[in-house]
Amino acid sequence: METQAHSAAIEIENLSFAYGHTWILEDVNLSIQELDFVAVIGPNGGGKTTLIKLMLGLLTPSKGRMHILGLPPSKAAPDIGYVPQDTEINRSVPMTVQRAVLMGRLRGGGGMRRFTSQDREQAGQVMQQAGVKNLAHKQMNDLSGGQRQRVMLARALVSNPRLLLLDEPTANIDTHGQSWFFDFLQQLNSRVTIVVVSHDLMVLSSYIKSVVCVSRQVHFHNRPEITSEMLTATYQCPVELVTHGRVPHRVLAAHEDDSDA
């Protein structure tokens, strides 16, 4: 039986972005297919978060164009779920876990509205899946870092997105929590395209299908491996990656570009 081809979830053509006179991304060409599981790696300040914000429609390209699920990013927003860095959560606003998850039902809705029984049912389902339903009436400020990120994942999923973008989602989670998080993402990947920015390369290498290296320019690698050569080219310093399967081992495959990006 032939494998069914997927259409592009993300299409970027000749895109550049600058803050003032400083170019953050230059001449980016990238195509990510639906149901891919993509790791976005690169040095701090290399443009990873900027690329995610462009996909979300929070920033506008200085040059070039981008389509998400066949639409401009702002119009695709209702079909995009987003899990930010833990540091982006405003802890000064009192909010229960249930309320935080329900807020995900407002994306693309044009403002505040009353939550329906369907909203609450969907929120209950995703909280159950994310393992936080028992925390529904707790305050977000009282949760651990791992619990907060599970809540943010539930909030991103409550509107049934087709594309899930995650920016350093496990930065403040212990090793066990990271494994649970990526196991859960792998299950979701059967129906959701996943793009995750992360420095947890040893954990990621067991789950991903492809890699995007970002350091002002962007290179796409259509293989589920993160090699030392890829890291050296991206981070501009020698790096040796050790990955953990049943037996810890070095990954030393030859570095090759798989696209013209």
CYANA upper distance limits for C-alpha pairs under 8 A (distance plus 0.5 A):
  6 HIS  CA     33 GLN  CA      6.51
  6 HIS  CA     34 GLU  CA      6.02
  6 HIS  CA     35 LEU  CA      8.08
  7 SER  CA     33 GLN  CA      6.22
  7 SER  CA     34 GLU  CA      6.34
  8 ALA  CA     31 SER  CA      6.91
  8 ALA  CA     32 ILE  CA      6.13
  8 ALA  CA     33 GLN  CA      4.61
  8 ALA  CA     34 GLU  CA      6.03
  8 ALA  CA     69 LEU  CA      7.38
  8 ALA  CA     70 GLY  CA      8.19
  9 ALA  CA     31 SER  CA      8.20
  9 ALA  CA     32 ILE  CA      6.26
  9 ALA  CA     33 GLN  CA      5.64
  9 ALA  CA     34 GLU  CA      5.26
  9 ALA  CA     68 ILE  CA      6.24
  9 ALA  CA     69 LEU  CA      5.11
  9 ALA  CA     70 GLY  CA      7.64
  9 ALA  CA    163 LEU  CA      7.99
  9 ALA  CA    193 THR  CA      7.83
 10 ILE  CA     30 LEU  CA      8.04
 10 ILE  CA     31 SER  CA      6.12
 10 ILE  CA     32 ILE  CA      5.54
 10 ILE  CA     33 GLN  CA      7.32
 10 ILE  CA     66 MET  CA      7.93
 10 ILE  CA     67 HIS  CA      6.41
 10 ILE  CA     68 ILE  CA      5.24
 10 ILE  CA     69 LEU  CA      6.71
 10 ILE  CA     70 GLY  CA      8.21
 11 GLU  CA     29 ASN  CA      8.30
 11 GLU  CA     30 LEU  CA      6.44
 11 GLU  CA     31 SER  CA      5.19
 11 GLU  CA     32 ILE  CA      7.18
 11 GLU  CA     66 MET  CA      6.16
 11 GLU  CA     67 HIS  CA      5.66
 11 GLU  CA     68 ILE  CA      7.04
 11 GLU  CA     70 GLY  CA      8.48
 12 ILE  CA     28 VAL  CA      7.25
 12 ILE  CA     29 ASN  CA      5.66
 12 ILE  CA     30 LEU  CA      5.46
 12 ILE  CA     31 SER  CA      6.84
 12 ILE  CA     64 GLY  CA      8.26
 12 ILE  CA     65 ARG  CA      6.49
 12 ILE  CA     66 MET  CA      4.95
 12 ILE  CA     67 HIS  CA      7.04
 13 GLU  CA     27 ASP  CA      8.35
 13 GLU  CA     28 VAL  CA      6.90
 13 GLU  CA     29 ASN  CA      5.18
 13 GLU  CA     30 LEU  CA      7.27
 13 GLU  CA     64 GLY  CA      6.27
 13 GLU  CA     65 ARG  CA      5.99
 13 GLU  CA     66 MET  CA      6.91
 14 ASN  CA     26 GLU  CA      8.48
 14 ASN  CA     27 ASP  CA      5.21
 14 ASN  CA     28 VAL  CA      5.71
 14 ASN  CA     29 ASN  CA      5.97
 14 ASN  CA     63 LYS  CA      7.57
 14 ASN  CA     64 GLY  CA      5.24
 14 ASN  CA     65 ARG  CA      7.37
 15 LEU  CA     25 LEU  CA      8.06
 15 LEU  CA     26 GLU  CA      7.02
 15 LEU  CA     27 ASP  CA      5.54
 15 LEU  CA     28 VAL  CA      5.29
 15 LEU  CA     29 ASN  CA      7.24
 15 LEU  CA     61 PRO  CA      6.96
 15 LEU  CA     62 SER  CA      7.92
 15 LEU  CA     63 LYS  CA      5.74
 15 LEU  CA     64 GLY  CA      4.51
 15 LEU  CA     65 ARG  CA      6.35
 15 LEU  CA     66 MET  CA      7.98
 16 SER  CA     23 TRP  CA      7.96
 16 SER  CA     24 ILE  CA      8.13
 16 SER  CA     25 LEU  CA      5.57
 16 SER  CA     26 GLU  CA      4.82
 16 SER  CA     27 ASP  CA      5.71
 16 SER  CA     28 VAL  CA      6.86
 16 SER  CA     61 PRO  CA      6.60
 16 SER  CA     62 SER  CA      6.17
 16 SER  CA     63 LYS  CA      5.53
 16 SER  CA     64 GLY  CA      6.94
 17 PHE  CA     23 TRP  CA      6.44
 17 PHE  CA     24 ILE  CA      6.24
 17 PHE  CA     25 LEU  CA      5.60
 17 PHE  CA     26 GLU  CA      7.09
 17 PHE  CA     60 THR  CA      8.33
 17 PHE  CA     61 PRO  CA      5.66
 17 PHE  CA     62 SER  CA      5.24
 17 PHE  CA     63 LYS  CA      7.15
 18 ALA  CA     22 THR  CA      5.76
 18 ALA  CA     23 TRP  CA      4.60
 18 ALA  CA     24 ILE  CA      5.82
 18 ALA  CA     25 LEU  CA      7.44
 18 ALA  CA     62 SER  CA      6.86
 19 TYR  CA     23 TRP  CA      6.98
 19 TYR  CA     24 ILE  CA      7.56
 23 TRP  CA    216 ARG  CA      8.17
 24 ILE  CA     46 GLY  CA      7.52
 24 ILE  CA     47 GLY  CA      6.16
 24 ILE  CA     50 THR  CA      8.21
 24 ILE  CA    216 ARG  CA      5.98
 25 LEU  CA     46 GLY  CA      8.50
 25 LEU  CA     47 GLY  CA      6.66
 25 LEU  CA     51 LEU  CA      8.40
 25 LEU  CA    215 SER  CA      8.30
 25 LEU  CA    216 ARG  CA      4.86
 25 LEU  CA    217 GLN  CA      6.37
 26 GLU  CA    216 ARG  CA      6.43
 26 GLU  CA    217 GLN  CA      6.02
 27 ASP  CA    217 GLN  CA      7.36
 28 VAL  CA    217 GLN  CA      6.77
 28 VAL  CA    218 VAL  CA      6.35
 28 VAL  CA    261 ALA  CA      6.59
 29 ASN  CA    218 VAL  CA      7.94
 29 ASN  CA    260 ASP  CA      7.82
 29 ASN  CA    261 ALA  CA      5.05
 30 LEU  CA    218 VAL  CA      8.22
 30 LEU  CA    219 HIS  CA      8.45
 30 LEU  CA    220 PHE  CA      7.52
 30 LEU  CA    261 ALA  CA      6.21
 32 ILE  CA     36 ASP  CA      7.38
 33 GLN  CA    193 THR  CA      8.38
 34 GLU  CA    192 VAL  CA      8.12
 34 GLU  CA    193 THR  CA      5.92
 35 LEU  CA    189 ASN  CA      6.55
 35 LEU  CA    190 SER  CA      7.15
 35 LEU  CA    191 ARG  CA      7.02
 35 LEU  CA    192 VAL  CA      6.11
 35 LEU  CA    193 THR  CA      4.59
 35 LEU  CA    194 ILE  CA      7.52
 36 ASP  CA    189 ASN  CA      7.92
 36 ASP  CA    193 THR  CA      5.77
 36 ASP  CA    194 ILE  CA      6.79
 36 ASP  CA    195 VAL  CA      8.43
 36 ASP  CA    209 LYS  CA      6.77
 36 ASP  CA    210 SER  CA      7.79
 37 PHE  CA    189 ASN  CA      7.29
 37 PHE  CA    193 THR  CA      6.68
 37 PHE  CA    194 ILE  CA      5.25
 37 PHE  CA    195 VAL  CA      6.52
 37 PHE  CA    196 VAL  CA      8.41
 37 PHE  CA    207 TYR  CA      8.20
 37 PHE  CA    208 ILE  CA      5.63
 37 PHE  CA    209 LYS  CA      5.67
 37 PHE  CA    210 SER  CA      6.95
 38 VAL  CA    194 ILE  CA      6.63
 38 VAL  CA    195 VAL  CA      5.24
 38 VAL  CA    196 VAL  CA      6.73
 38 VAL  CA    208 ILE  CA      6.33
 38 VAL  CA    209 LYS  CA      6.61
 38 VAL  CA    210 SER  CA      5.47
 38 VAL  CA    211 VAL  CA      5.91
 38 VAL  CA    212 VAL  CA      7.39
 39 ALA  CA    195 VAL  CA      6.63
 39 ALA  CA    196 VAL  CA      5.67
 39 ALA  CA    197 VAL  CA      6.49
 39 ALA  CA    198 SER  CA      7.49
 39 ALA  CA    204 LEU  CA      7.78
 39 ALA  CA    208 ILE  CA      6.89
 39 ALA  CA    210 SER  CA      7.00
 39 ALA  CA    211 VAL  CA      5.33
 39 ALA  CA    212 VAL  CA      6.60
 40 VAL  CA     48 LYS  CA      7.46
 40 VAL  CA    195 VAL  CA      7.52
 40 VAL  CA    196 VAL  CA      6.38
 40 VAL  CA    197 VAL  CA      5.07
 40 VAL  CA    198 SER  CA      7.09
 40 VAL  CA    211 VAL  CA      6.53
 40 VAL  CA    212 VAL  CA      5.24
 40 VAL  CA    213 CYS  CA      6.46
 40 VAL  CA    214 VAL  CA      7.50
 41 ILE  CA     48 LYS  CA      7.77
 41 ILE  CA    197 VAL  CA      6.65
 41 ILE  CA    198 SER  CA      6.79
 41 ILE  CA    199 HIS  CA      7.29
 41 ILE  CA    211 VAL  CA      7.95
 41 ILE  CA    212 VAL  CA      6.81
 41 ILE  CA    213 CYS  CA      5.59
 41 ILE  CA    214 VAL  CA      6.62
 42 GLY  CA     46 GLY  CA      6.66
 42 GLY  CA     48 LYS  CA      7.41
 42 GLY  CA    213 CYS  CA      6.17
 42 GLY  CA    214 VAL  CA      5.48
 42 GLY  CA    215 SER  CA      6.27
 42 GLY  CA    231 LEU  CA      8.25
 42 GLY  CA    234 THR  CA      6.32
 42 GLY  CA    235 TYR  CA      6.67
 43 PRO  CA    214 VAL  CA      8.18
 43 PRO  CA    215 SER  CA      7.07
 43 PRO  CA    234 THR  CA      7.74
 43 PRO  CA    235 TYR  CA      6.06
 44 ASN  CA     48 LYS  CA      8.46
 45 GLY  CA    215 SER  CA      8.37
 46 GLY  CA    214 VAL  CA      6.55
 46 GLY  CA    215 SER  CA      4.66
 46 GLY  CA    216 ARG  CA      5.83
 47 GLY  CA     51 LEU  CA      6.58
 47 GLY  CA    214 VAL  CA      6.83
 47 GLY  CA    215 SER  CA      6.72
 47 GLY  CA    216 ARG  CA      6.26
 48 LYS  CA     52 ILE  CA      7.02
 48 LYS  CA    197 VAL  CA      7.46
 48 LYS  CA    214 VAL  CA      6.55
 48 LYS  CA    215 SER  CA      8.27
 49 THR  CA     53 LYS  CA      6.69
 49 THR  CA    167 ASP  CA      7.35
 49 THR  CA    197 VAL  CA      8.25
 50 THR  CA     54 LEU  CA      6.70
 50 THR  CA     59 LEU  CA      8.33
 51 LEU  CA     55 MET  CA      6.87
 52 ILE  CA     56 LEU  CA      6.80
 52 ILE  CA    165 LEU  CA      7.65
 52 ILE  CA    167 ASP  CA      8.06
 53 LYS  CA     57 GLY  CA      6.73
 53 LYS  CA     58 LEU  CA      5.69
 53 LYS  CA     59 LEU  CA      6.32
 54 LEU  CA     58 LEU  CA      6.37
 54 LEU  CA     59 LEU  CA      5.34
 54 LEU  CA     60 THR  CA      6.73
 54 LEU  CA     61 PRO  CA      7.51
 54 LEU  CA     73 PRO  CA      8.06
 55 MET  CA     66 MET  CA      8.11
 55 MET  CA     68 ILE  CA      7.47
 55 MET  CA     73 PRO  CA      6.31
 56 LEU  CA     73 PRO  CA      6.27
 56 LEU  CA     74 SER  CA      7.42
 56 LEU  CA     77 ALA  CA      7.15
 56 LEU  CA     80 ILE  CA      8.04
 57 GLY  CA     72 PRO  CA      8.39
 57 GLY  CA     73 PRO  CA      5.24
 57 GLY  CA     74 SER  CA      5.37
 57 GLY  CA     77 ALA  CA      8.08
 58 LEU  CA     74 SER  CA      8.44
 61 PRO  CA     65 ARG  CA      7.44
 66 MET  CA     72 PRO  CA      6.98
 66 MET  CA     73 PRO  CA      7.72
 67 HIS  CA     71 LEU  CA      5.48
 67 HIS  CA     72 PRO  CA      5.34
 67 HIS  CA     73 PRO  CA      6.66
 68 ILE  CA     72 PRO  CA      6.53
 68 ILE  CA     73 PRO  CA      5.96
 68 ILE  CA     76 ALA  CA      6.62
 69 LEU  CA     76 ALA  CA      7.13
 71 LEU  CA     75 LYS  CA      6.60
 71 LEU  CA     76 ALA  CA      6.17
 72 PRO  CA     76 ALA  CA      6.81
 73 PRO  CA     77 ALA  CA      6.73
 76 ALA  CA     80 ILE  CA      7.21
 77 ALA  CA    107 ARG  CA      7.74
 77 ALA  CA    108 GLY  CA      7.00
 78 PRO  CA    107 ARG  CA      6.27
 78 PRO  CA    108 GLY  CA      5.67
 78 PRO  CA    159 SER  CA      8.09
 78 PRO  CA    161 PRO  CA      7.69
 79 ASP  CA    159 SER  CA      8.11
 79 ASP  CA    160 ASN  CA      7.78
 79 ASP  CA    161 PRO  CA      4.90
 79 ASP  CA    162 ARG  CA      5.89
 79 ASP  CA    163 LEU  CA      6.93
 80 ILE  CA    156 ALA  CA      8.46
 80 ILE  CA    161 PRO  CA      5.58
 80 ILE  CA    162 ARG  CA      6.75
 80 ILE  CA    163 LEU  CA      5.40
 80 ILE  CA    164 LEU  CA      6.31
 80 ILE  CA    165 LEU  CA      7.83
 81 GLY  CA    156 ALA  CA      4.88
 81 GLY  CA    157 LEU  CA      6.62
 81 GLY  CA    159 SER  CA      8.25
 81 GLY  CA    161 PRO  CA      5.98
 81 GLY  CA    162 ARG  CA      8.28
 81 GLY  CA    163 LEU  CA      6.67
 81 GLY  CA    164 LEU  CA      5.11
 81 GLY  CA    165 LEU  CA      6.63
 82 TYR  CA    153 LEU  CA      8.32
 82 TYR  CA    156 ALA  CA      5.83
 82 TYR  CA    164 LEU  CA      6.36
 82 TYR  CA    165 LEU  CA      5.36
 82 TYR  CA    166 LEU  CA      6.28
 83 VAL  CA    149 GLN  CA      8.31
 83 VAL  CA    152 MET  CA      6.36
 83 VAL  CA    153 LEU  CA      6.39
 83 VAL  CA    156 ALA  CA      6.72
 83 VAL  CA    164 LEU  CA      8.31
 83 VAL  CA    165 LEU  CA      6.83
 83 VAL  CA    166 LEU  CA      5.14
 83 VAL  CA    167 ASP  CA      6.84
 83 VAL  CA    169 PRO  CA      7.00
 84 PRO  CA     88 GLU  CA      6.83
 84 PRO  CA     89 ILE  CA      8.26
 84 PRO  CA    152 MET  CA      8.28
 84 PRO  CA    166 LEU  CA      6.53
 84 PRO  CA    167 ASP  CA      5.65
 84 PRO  CA    168 GLU  CA      7.63
 84 PRO  CA    169 PRO  CA      6.98
 85 GLN  CA     89 ILE  CA      8.05
 85 GLN  CA    166 LEU  CA      8.37
 85 GLN  CA    167 ASP  CA      6.00
 85 GLN  CA    168 GLU  CA      5.88
 85 GLN  CA    169 PRO  CA      6.05
 85 GLN  CA    171 ALA  CA      7.88
 86 ASP  CA    145 GLY  CA      7.85
 86 ASP  CA    148 ARG  CA      8.14
 86 ASP  CA    149 GLN  CA      7.35
 86 ASP  CA    169 PRO  CA      7.47
 86 ASP  CA    171 ALA  CA      7.94
 86 ASP  CA    172 ASN  CA      7.67
 91 ARG  CA    140 MET  CA      7.91
 91 ARG  CA    141 ASN  CA      6.43
 94 PRO  CA    139 GLN  CA      7.23
 94 PRO  CA    140 MET  CA      7.75
 94 PRO  CA    141 ASN  CA      7.81
 95 MET  CA     99 ARG  CA      6.79
 95 MET  CA    100 ALA  CA      6.93
 95 MET  CA    139 GLN  CA      6.05
 95 MET  CA    140 MET  CA      6.40
 95 MET  CA    141 ASN  CA      8.41
 96 THR  CA    100 ALA  CA      6.70
 96 THR  CA    136 ALA  CA      7.17
 96 THR  CA    137 HIS  CA      5.94
 96 THR  CA    138 LYS  CA      5.84
 96 THR  CA    139 GLN  CA      4.82
 96 THR  CA    140 MET  CA      6.18
 97 VAL  CA    101 VAL  CA      6.79
 97 VAL  CA    135 LEU  CA      6.97
 97 VAL  CA    136 ALA  CA      5.36
 97 VAL  CA    137 HIS  CA      6.53
 97 VAL  CA    138 LYS  CA      6.41
 97 VAL  CA    139 GLN  CA      6.61
 97 VAL  CA    140 MET  CA      6.26
 97 VAL  CA    151 VAL  CA      7.21
 98 GLN  CA    102 LEU  CA      6.65
 98 GLN  CA    123 ALA  CA      7.76
 98 GLN  CA    136 ALA  CA      5.18
 98 GLN  CA    137 HIS  CA      6.87
 99 ARG  CA    103 MET  CA      6.72
100 ALA  CA    104 GLY  CA      7.86
100 ALA  CA    140 MET  CA      8.44
100 ALA  CA    151 VAL  CA      7.99
100 ALA  CA    152 MET  CA      8.30
100 ALA  CA    155 ARG  CA      7.21
101 VAL  CA    105 ARG  CA      8.33
101 VAL  CA    123 ALA  CA      6.73
101 VAL  CA    127 MET  CA      8.28
101 VAL  CA    151 VAL  CA      7.09
101 VAL  CA    152 MET  CA      7.64
101 VAL  CA    154 ALA  CA      6.58
101 VAL  CA    155 ARG  CA      4.58
101 VAL  CA    156 ALA  CA      8.33
101 VAL  CA    158 VAL  CA      7.50
102 LEU  CA    106 LEU  CA      8.12
102 LEU  CA    115 PHE  CA      8.12
102 LEU  CA    119 ASP  CA      7.38
102 LEU  CA    120 ARG  CA      7.58
102 LEU  CA    123 ALA  CA      6.53
102 LEU  CA    155 ARG  CA      7.21
102 LEU  CA    158 VAL  CA      7.86
103 MET  CA    107 ARG  CA      8.23
103 MET  CA    155 ARG  CA      7.45
104 GLY  CA    155 ARG  CA      5.36
104 GLY  CA    156 ALA  CA      6.56
104 GLY  CA    157 LEU  CA      8.19
104 GLY  CA    158 VAL  CA      6.50
104 GLY  CA    159 SER  CA      6.98
105 ARG  CA    109 GLY  CA      8.42
105 ARG  CA    119 ASP  CA      7.35
105 ARG  CA    155 ARG  CA      8.43
105 ARG  CA    158 VAL  CA      6.82
105 ARG  CA    159 SER  CA      6.03
106 LEU  CA    110 GLY  CA      8.00
106 LEU  CA    111 GLY  CA      7.34
106 LEU  CA    112 MET  CA      7.42
106 LEU  CA    113 ARG  CA      8.23
115 PHE  CA    119 ASP  CA      6.30
115 PHE  CA    120 ARG  CA      7.53
116 THR  CA    120 ARG  CA      6.94
117 SER  CA    121 GLU  CA      6.57
118 GLN  CA    122 GLN  CA      6.60
119 ASP  CA    123 ALA  CA      6.63
120 ARG  CA    124 GLY  CA      6.60
121 GLU  CA    125 GLN  CA      6.83
122 GLN  CA    126 VAL  CA      6.90
122 GLN  CA    158 VAL  CA      6.72
123 ALA  CA    127 MET  CA      6.54
123 ALA  CA    154 ALA  CA      8.14
123 ALA  CA    155 ARG  CA      8.33
123 ALA  CA    158 VAL  CA      6.29
124 GLY  CA    128 GLN  CA      6.61
124 GLY  CA    133 LYS  CA      7.06
125 GLN  CA    129 GLN  CA      6.82
126 VAL  CA    130 ALA  CA      6.54
126 VAL  CA    154 ALA  CA      5.88
126 VAL  CA    155 ARG  CA      8.48
126 VAL  CA    157 LEU  CA      7.30
126 VAL  CA    158 VAL  CA      6.64
127 MET  CA    131 GLY  CA      6.50
127 MET  CA    132 VAL  CA      5.60
127 MET  CA    133 LYS  CA      5.19
127 MET  CA    136 ALA  CA      8.43
127 MET  CA    151 VAL  CA      7.71
127 MET  CA    154 ALA  CA      6.20
128 GLN  CA    132 VAL  CA      6.58
128 GLN  CA    133 LYS  CA      5.45
129 GLN  CA    154 ALA  CA      8.42
130 ALA  CA    150 ARG  CA      6.29
130 ALA  CA    151 VAL  CA      7.74
130 ALA  CA    153 LEU  CA      7.79
130 ALA  CA    154 ALA  CA      6.54
131 GLY  CA    150 ARG  CA      7.85
132 VAL  CA    136 ALA  CA      7.29
132 VAL  CA    147 GLN  CA      7.75
132 VAL  CA    150 ARG  CA      7.45
132 VAL  CA    151 VAL  CA      7.16
138 LYS  CA    142 ASP  CA      7.51
138 LYS  CA    143 LEU  CA      8.34
139 GLN  CA    143 LEU  CA      7.67
140 MET  CA    148 ARG  CA      7.27
143 LEU  CA    147 GLN  CA      6.21
143 LEU  CA    148 ARG  CA      6.42
144 SER  CA    148 ARG  CA      6.67
145 GLY  CA    149 GLN  CA      6.84
145 GLY  CA    172 ASN  CA      6.20
145 GLY  CA    173 ILE  CA      6.50
146 GLY  CA    150 ARG  CA      6.85
146 GLY  CA    170 THR  CA      8.20
146 GLY  CA    172 ASN  CA      7.40
146 GLY  CA    173 ILE  CA      5.48
146 GLY  CA    174 ASP  CA      8.00
146 GLY  CA    177 GLY  CA      6.87
147 GLN  CA    151 VAL  CA      6.82
148 ARG  CA    152 MET  CA      6.72
149 GLN  CA    153 LEU  CA      6.58
149 GLN  CA    169 PRO  CA      7.25
149 GLN  CA    170 THR  CA      8.00
150 ARG  CA    154 ALA  CA      6.73
150 ARG  CA    181 PHE  CA      8.32
151 VAL  CA    155 ARG  CA      6.67
152 MET  CA    156 ALA  CA      6.71
153 LEU  CA    157 LEU  CA      6.81
154 ALA  CA    158 VAL  CA      6.54
155 ARG  CA    159 SER  CA      8.48
156 ALA  CA    161 PRO  CA      8.12
156 ALA  CA    164 LEU  CA      8.00
157 LEU  CA    161 PRO  CA      6.67
161 PRO  CA    192 VAL  CA      7.62
162 ARG  CA    191 ARG  CA      7.79
162 ARG  CA    192 VAL  CA      5.49
162 ARG  CA    193 THR  CA      6.77
163 LEU  CA    192 VAL  CA      6.10
163 LEU  CA    193 THR  CA      5.25
163 LEU  CA    194 ILE  CA      6.55
163 LEU  CA    195 VAL  CA      8.37
164 LEU  CA    192 VAL  CA      7.25
164 LEU  CA    193 THR  CA      6.61
164 LEU  CA    194 ILE  CA      5.40
164 LEU  CA    195 VAL  CA      6.79
165 LEU  CA    194 ILE  CA      6.66
165 LEU  CA    195 VAL  CA      5.48
165 LEU  CA    196 VAL  CA      6.42
166 LEU  CA    194 ILE  CA      8.38
166 LEU  CA    195 VAL  CA      6.79
166 LEU  CA    196 VAL  CA      5.10
166 LEU  CA    197 VAL  CA      6.58
167 ASP  CA    196 VAL  CA      6.48
167 ASP  CA    197 VAL  CA      5.27
167 ASP  CA    198 SER  CA      7.29
168 GLU  CA    196 VAL  CA      7.65
168 GLU  CA    197 VAL  CA      5.77
168 GLU  CA    198 SER  CA      5.21
168 GLU  CA    199 HIS  CA      7.71
169 PRO  CA    196 VAL  CA      8.34
169 PRO  CA    197 VAL  CA      8.28
169 PRO  CA    198 SER  CA      7.78
170 THR  CA    174 ASP  CA      8.48
170 THR  CA    177 GLY  CA      8.41
170 THR  CA    178 GLN  CA      6.44
170 THR  CA    181 PHE  CA      8.25
170 THR  CA    198 SER  CA      8.17
170 THR  CA    200 ASP  CA      8.32
171 ALA  CA    198 SER  CA      8.40
173 ILE  CA    177 GLY  CA      6.17
173 ILE  CA    178 GLN  CA      6.62
174 ASP  CA    178 GLN  CA      6.71
175 THR  CA    179 SER  CA      6.86
176 HIS  CA    180 TRP  CA      6.92
177 GLY  CA    181 PHE  CA      6.57
178 GLN  CA    182 PHE  CA      6.75
178 GLN  CA    203 VAL  CA      8.11
179 SER  CA    183 ASP  CA      6.52
179 SER  CA    203 VAL  CA      7.61
180 TRP  CA    184 PHE  CA      6.64
181 PHE  CA    185 LEU  CA      6.85
182 PHE  CA    186 GLN  CA      6.60
182 PHE  CA    203 VAL  CA      8.47
182 PHE  CA    204 LEU  CA      7.98
182 PHE  CA    207 TYR  CA      7.67
183 ASP  CA    187 GLN  CA      7.04
183 ASP  CA    207 TYR  CA      8.37
184 PHE  CA    188 LEU  CA      6.90
185 LEU  CA    189 ASN  CA      6.62
185 LEU  CA    194 ILE  CA      8.25
186 GLN  CA    190 SER  CA      8.00
186 GLN  CA    207 TYR  CA      7.06
188 LEU  CA    192 VAL  CA      6.34
189 ASN  CA    193 THR  CA      6.52
189 ASN  CA    194 ILE  CA      7.06
198 SER  CA    204 LEU  CA      8.48
200 ASP  CA    204 LEU  CA      6.64
201 LEU  CA    205 SER  CA      6.46
201 LEU  CA    226 ILE  CA      8.10
201 LEU  CA    243 THR  CA      8.36
202 MET  CA    206 SER  CA      8.12
202 MET  CA    241 LEU  CA      8.00
202 MET  CA    242 VAL  CA      7.11
202 MET  CA    243 THR  CA      5.25
202 MET  CA    244 HIS  CA      6.93
203 VAL  CA    207 TYR  CA      8.19
203 VAL  CA    243 THR  CA      7.91
203 VAL  CA    244 HIS  CA      7.91
204 LEU  CA    208 ILE  CA      6.70
205 SER  CA    224 PRO  CA      7.43
205 SER  CA    225 GLU  CA      6.46
205 SER  CA    226 ILE  CA      6.90
205 SER  CA    243 THR  CA      7.32
206 SER  CA    244 HIS  CA      8.30
206 SER  CA    245 GLY  CA      7.77
207 TYR  CA    224 PRO  CA      8.20
208 ILE  CA    224 PRO  CA      5.83
208 ILE  CA    225 GLU  CA      8.07
209 LYS  CA    222 ASN  CA      7.65
209 LYS  CA    223 ARG  CA      6.35
209 LYS  CA    224 PRO  CA      4.68
209 LYS  CA    225 GLU  CA      8.20
210 SER  CA    220 PHE  CA      8.08
210 SER  CA    221 HIS  CA      6.24
210 SER  CA    222 ASN  CA      5.24
210 SER  CA    223 ARG  CA      5.21
210 SER  CA    224 PRO  CA      5.32
210 SER  CA    225 GLU  CA      7.61
211 VAL  CA    220 PHE  CA      6.46
211 VAL  CA    221 HIS  CA      5.58
211 VAL  CA    222 ASN  CA      7.12
211 VAL  CA    223 ARG  CA      7.41
211 VAL  CA    224 PRO  CA      7.51
211 VAL  CA    225 GLU  CA      7.89
211 VAL  CA    226 ILE  CA      7.66
212 VAL  CA    218 VAL  CA      7.24
212 VAL  CA    219 HIS  CA      6.18
212 VAL  CA    220 PHE  CA      5.10
212 VAL  CA    221 HIS  CA      6.75
213 CYS  CA    218 VAL  CA      6.11
213 CYS  CA    219 HIS  CA      5.66
213 CYS  CA    220 PHE  CA      6.99
213 CYS  CA    230 MET  CA      8.18
213 CYS  CA    234 THR  CA      6.69
214 VAL  CA    218 VAL  CA      5.18
214 VAL  CA    219 HIS  CA      7.24
214 VAL  CA    234 THR  CA      7.32
215 SER  CA    234 THR  CA      6.57
215 SER  CA    235 TYR  CA      8.03
218 VAL  CA    261 ALA  CA      6.51
219 HIS  CA    257 ASP  CA      7.30
219 HIS  CA    259 SER  CA      7.67
219 HIS  CA    260 ASP  CA      8.20
219 HIS  CA    261 ALA  CA      5.74
220 PHE  CA    257 ASP  CA      7.24
220 PHE  CA    258 ASP  CA      6.68
220 PHE  CA    259 SER  CA      6.47
220 PHE  CA    261 ALA  CA      6.92
221 HIS  CA    256 GLU  CA      8.23
221 HIS  CA    257 ASP  CA      6.48
221 HIS  CA    258 ASP  CA      5.56
221 HIS  CA    259 SER  CA      7.61
222 ASN  CA    258 ASP  CA      6.47
225 GLU  CA    251 VAL  CA      8.43
226 ILE  CA    230 MET  CA      7.14
226 ILE  CA    231 LEU  CA      7.92
226 ILE  CA    241 LEU  CA      8.16
226 ILE  CA    251 VAL  CA      7.79
227 THR  CA    231 LEU  CA      6.95
227 THR  CA    240 GLU  CA      8.34
227 THR  CA    241 LEU  CA      7.08
227 THR  CA    251 VAL  CA      5.96
227 THR  CA    252 LEU  CA      6.09
227 THR  CA    253 ALA  CA      6.46
227 THR  CA    254 ALA  CA      8.03
227 THR  CA    255 HIS  CA      7.51
228 SER  CA    232 THR  CA      6.58
228 SER  CA    238 PRO  CA      8.13
228 SER  CA    239 VAL  CA      5.94
228 SER  CA    240 GLU  CA      5.32
228 SER  CA    241 LEU  CA      5.92
228 SER  CA    251 VAL  CA      7.14
228 SER  CA    252 LEU  CA      6.35
228 SER  CA    253 ALA  CA      8.24
229 GLU  CA    233 ALA  CA      6.62
229 GLU  CA    238 PRO  CA      8.49
229 GLU  CA    239 VAL  CA      8.02
229 GLU  CA    252 LEU  CA      7.80
229 GLU  CA    253 ALA  CA      8.19
229 GLU  CA    254 ALA  CA      7.26
229 GLU  CA    255 HIS  CA      5.76
230 MET  CA    234 THR  CA      6.64
230 MET  CA    255 HIS  CA      6.29
231 LEU  CA    235 TYR  CA      6.21
231 LEU  CA    236 GLN  CA      8.25
231 LEU  CA    237 CYS  CA      8.40
231 LEU  CA    238 PRO  CA      8.13
231 LEU  CA    239 VAL  CA      6.57
231 LEU  CA    240 GLU  CA      8.49
232 THR  CA    236 GLN  CA      5.76
232 THR  CA    237 CYS  CA      5.53
232 THR  CA    238 PRO  CA      5.39
232 THR  CA    239 VAL  CA      5.94
233 ALA  CA    237 CYS  CA      7.86
240 GLU  CA    250 ARG  CA      7.91
240 GLU  CA    251 VAL  CA      8.24
240 GLU  CA    252 LEU  CA      8.37
241 LEU  CA    250 ARG  CA      6.46
241 LEU  CA    251 VAL  CA      6.47
241 LEU  CA    252 LEU  CA      8.34
242 VAL  CA    248 PRO  CA      7.24
242 VAL  CA    249 HIS  CA      6.12
242 VAL  CA    250 ARG  CA      5.06
242 VAL  CA    251 VAL  CA      6.88
243 THR  CA    248 PRO  CA      6.24
243 THR  CA    249 HIS  CA      6.14
243 THR  CA    250 ARG  CA      6.73
243 THR  CA    251 VAL  CA      7.45
244 HIS  CA    248 PRO  CA      4.79
244 HIS  CA    249 HIS  CA      6.94
245 GLY  CA    249 HIS  CA      8.21
